[in-house]
Amino acid sequence: MGTLLSVYPWRLAPDGLATRRQLRAAGLRPGGQDVVAQLERPRYRRSPLIAFLYRIELALPVRPMTEAKAVALAKANAARRTCPTCRRDAGYVIPASLGACVPCAYPEEQRAA
């Protein structure tokens, strides 16, 4: 059975605890440690937003980007910008709702302009 976590209201966490985003902004990562507490932000007519908290003193530095990871990330981003219809780099991330660059998704509007 899991342990009960301390629950704090939004913006009232004690010093020494941080969310993943706060750790990342400080150049840290949780490093395998367990969640020690949680924040709850109430919302109108919905369940509250929850953020898990980690101990800052147990956090580890973020691992540096390797050359292989940088190359893989560049390839992935290039694939997101490449139109599957015309095979050109659109210069922006192709929206999933369109599935193609704007000229390919709306060819009749491009001819009229």
Wavefront OBJ file of the C-alpha trace (Angstrom):
o trace
v 0.000 0.000 0.000
v 1.332 3.476 -0.949
v 2.201 6.143 1.552
v 0.035 9.208 1.958
v 1.476 12.403 0.533
v 1.332 15.804 2.162
v -1.030 18.065 0.238
v -0.395 21.807 0.020
v -2.592 24.535 -1.447
v -1.419 26.109 -4.701
v 1.610 28.446 -4.235
v 2.061 27.472 -0.585
v 4.625 24.692 -0.810
v 7.379 24.774 1.812
v 10.930 25.747 0.905
v 13.110 22.904 -0.321
v 10.401 21.360 -2.532
v 9.891 21.964 -6.255
v 7.865 20.677 -9.191
v 9.494 19.039 -12.224
v 9.242 22.285 -14.173
v 10.834 24.257 -11.361
v 13.640 21.713 -11.142
v 14.161 21.859 -14.897
v 14.292 25.671 -14.843
v 17.077 25.363 -12.258
v 18.958 22.858 -14.425
v 17.989 19.877 -12.258
v 16.006 16.645 -12.588
v 14.307 14.453 -9.949
v 16.951 11.753 -10.421
v 14.814 8.763 -9.457
v 13.601 10.090 -6.124
v 10.051 9.474 -5.014
v 7.383 12.177 -4.898
v 7.306 13.669 -1.381
v 4.229 15.922 -1.560
v 1.718 17.436 -3.934
v 0.150 20.793 -4.691
v -3.532 21.138 -5.444
v -5.038 24.027 -7.358
v -8.830 24.120 -7.081
v -10.890 24.631 -10.236
v -14.522 25.565 -10.654
v -16.728 22.479 -11.216
v -13.770 20.229 -12.067
v -11.252 18.162 -10.213
v -8.250 20.110 -8.902
v -4.984 20.395 -10.804
v -2.237 18.424 -9.103
v 1.517 19.011 -9.232
v 3.945 16.606 -7.592
v 6.796 17.950 -5.484
v 10.367 16.673 -5.165
v 13.202 17.502 -2.753
v 15.603 20.001 -4.261
v 18.609 18.727 -2.275
v 18.157 15.210 -3.738
v 17.788 16.451 -7.319
v 20.574 15.747 -9.801
v 21.904 17.937 -12.602
v 20.293 17.563 -16.013
v 22.272 15.280 -18.276
v 24.055 17.200 -21.042
v 22.852 16.896 -24.637
v 25.065 14.476 -26.558
v 25.949 14.939 -30.219
v 23.857 11.879 -31.176
v 20.797 13.239 -29.322
v 21.206 16.636 -30.971
v 21.344 15.021 -34.428
v 18.294 12.867 -33.672
v 16.360 15.892 -32.399
v 17.244 17.907 -35.503
v 16.041 15.049 -37.750
v 12.779 14.724 -35.797
v 12.098 18.462 -36.041
v 12.886 18.452 -39.770
v 10.418 15.582 -40.260
v 7.701 17.593 -38.481
v 8.302 20.501 -40.888
v 8.358 18.393 -44.095
v 5.060 18.272 -45.982
v 4.106 14.668 -46.834
v 2.361 15.819 -50.044
v 4.941 18.070 -51.738
v 7.990 16.892 -49.695
v 9.159 20.497 -49.107
v 10.269 22.055 -45.823
v 7.320 24.277 -44.860
v 9.398 26.358 -42.432
v 6.942 25.596 -39.615
v 5.586 22.486 -37.908
v 2.848 20.962 -40.079
v -0.443 21.034 -38.107
v -1.842 17.563 -37.442
v -5.310 18.920 -38.219
v -4.237 19.709 -41.797
v -1.805 16.846 -42.385
v -0.017 18.931 -45.025
v 1.407 22.410 -45.514
v -1.130 25.202 -46.040
v -0.662 25.442 -49.861
v -1.227 21.686 -50.202
v -4.155 21.636 -47.755
v -5.940 24.567 -49.440
v -4.848 24.564 -53.101
v -7.938 26.420 -54.367
v -7.269 29.392 -52.076
v -3.660 29.588 -53.259
v -4.724 29.816 -56.913
v -7.225 32.604 -56.195
v -4.638 34.817 -54.495
l 1 2 3 4 5 6 7 8 9 10 11 12 13 14 15 16 17 18 19 20 21 22 23 24 25 26 27 28 29 30 31 32 33 34 35 36 37 38 39 40 41 42 43 44 45 46 47 48 49 50 51 52 53 54 55 56 57 58 59 60 61 62 63 64 65 66 67 68 69 70 71 72 73 74 75 76 77 78 79 80 81 82 83 84 85 86 87 88 89 90 91 92 93 94 95 96 97 98 99 100 101 102 103 104 105 106 107 108 109 110 111 112 113
